[in-house]
Amino acid sequence: MHIPYSYSLRNLWTRKLTTALTVSGMALVVFVFATVLMLAEGLRVTLVQTGSYDNAVVIRRSSQTEIQSGIDRPSAAVIEARPEVAFGENGERLASKEMVVLVAMPKREGGTPVNVIVRGVSQTGLKLRPQVKIAQGRTFRSGSSEIIVGKSIAQRFNGAQVGGKLRFGLRDWTVVGVMDAGNTGFDSEVWGDGEQLMQAFRRPVFSSVIVKLNDPESFASFKQAIESDPRLTVESKRESVFYAEQSEMLSRFISILGIVLSIIFAVGATIGAMITMYTSVANRTTEIGTLRALGFRRQNILRAFLLESLFLGIIGGVIGLGFASLMQFLSISTMNWQTFAELAFSFKLNVSIIFKSLLFALIMGFAGGFLPAARAARMNIVDALRAA
């Protein structure tokens, strides 16, 4: 014979104030826990989606980022000529020799200078990134001092709107378009003609060479060929892997810090749940004795009170998760620890985060309710009834 689930739920309802306070504490902890995971996931997804599985990035050996890399023109020509590199519709090689630098730009709010990536590309480079669309204006013309900016740049910096001017590299650059890169890392970059930007920054070498492979499965042979070529001192990675690795350090730090904070907050919420359940046991001594006299076993009492605590946890988890889901409408920016450039991204909620958050809430409920439930189950029938 089991005590109905409705019994546990009704008891929570009769103690509205204490139930609300306990649930609020658990909801706050779950909110923090889920938000941190969403933050790390948003950063990871933003950078992972930046790269394409069909593309390969070639940088100087031992360089961690394009900013640290340098590839001279003869080496770039050797890489571009590899048979694994695909051809475009007009017979041109689908390879983009790019220059990447950091420039300091003052933000619209507060005027604080932050690092922004400026990427010098060719028209071929635009073809290699089909996810990049011109949302306003047009693309830059080759051989000109025209640039296009990511939508996050246009929103956060003065002069970064169509028709505006930005000054860097001892030259004024006219913004002729705003690009929408589908919430990827390119939304936080400024693009212009590669040759013009190299002249402006006095850069004789490229930062990277991006190539589209004629067969994605030929990457291994392409990588082995260029890394073993004695004329080259380069290494290659799939573009998707290259950008995913840039998110690992910061994403891991955010996750660890957030989980540690969540555990600290969870201790307080668990203690709150434990106090609530101990109070419930103390106020229902006679009721517990009556249940035992009616034939309910100790494990039935244990299960009923533990279920109350689990209900507290799951209700708090659902509420906290509901508020955390609203964070998806916000966009924030932070410094990418790999490139030292500011990166804008959004919170991302997925099934894994929902599962982990609800499981975390149930663990808090179980930890807070087990000892009070065990105390209720151990009560002697005669002593419990005598307390009336």
HELIX and SHEET records of a PDB file:
HELIX    1   1 TYR A    5  THR A   14  1                                  10    
HELIX    2   2 LYS A   16  VAL A   48  1                                  33    
HELIX    3   3 ARG A   73  GLU A   80  1                                   8    
HELIX    4   4 GLN A  123  LYS A  127  1                                   5    
HELIX    5   5 LYS A  151  ARG A  156  1                                   6    
HELIX    6   6 GLY A  185  SER A  188  5                                   4    
HELIX    7   7 GLY A  194  ALA A  200  1                                   7    
HELIX    8   8 PRO A  216  SER A  218  5                                   3    
HELIX    9   9 PHE A  219  SER A  228  1                                  10    
HELIX   10  10 GLU A  239  ASN A  283  1                                  45    
HELIX   11  11 THR A  285  ALA A  293  1                                   9    
HELIX   12  12 ARG A  298  SER A  325  1                                  28    
HELIX   13  13 LEU A  326  PHE A  329  5                                   4    
HELIX   14  14 VAL A  351  ARG A  378  1                                  28    
HELIX   15  15 ILE A  381  ARG A  386  1                                   6    
SHEET    1   A 9 LYS A 133  GLY A 137  0                                        
SHEET    2   A 9 ARG A 171  ASP A 180 -1                                        
SHEET    3   A 9 GLU A 146  GLY A 150  1                                        
SHEET    4   A 9 GLU A 189  ASP A 193 -1                                        
SHEET    5   A 9 PRO A 113  VAL A 121  1                                        
SHEET    6   A 9 ALA A  95  PRO A 106 -1                                        
SHEET    7   A 9 SER A 208  LYS A 212 -1                                        
SHEET    8   A 9 ASN A  55  ARG A  60 -1                                        
SHEET    9   A 9 VAL A 234  ARG A 238 -1                                        
SHEET    1   B 3 LYS A 133  GLY A 137  0                                        
SHEET    2   B 3 ARG A 171  ASP A 180 -1                                        
SHEET    3   B 3 LYS A 165  PHE A 168 -1                                        
SHEET    1   C 2 SER A 331  MET A 335  0                                        
SHEET    2   C 2 GLU A 342  SER A 346 -1                                        
END                                                                             
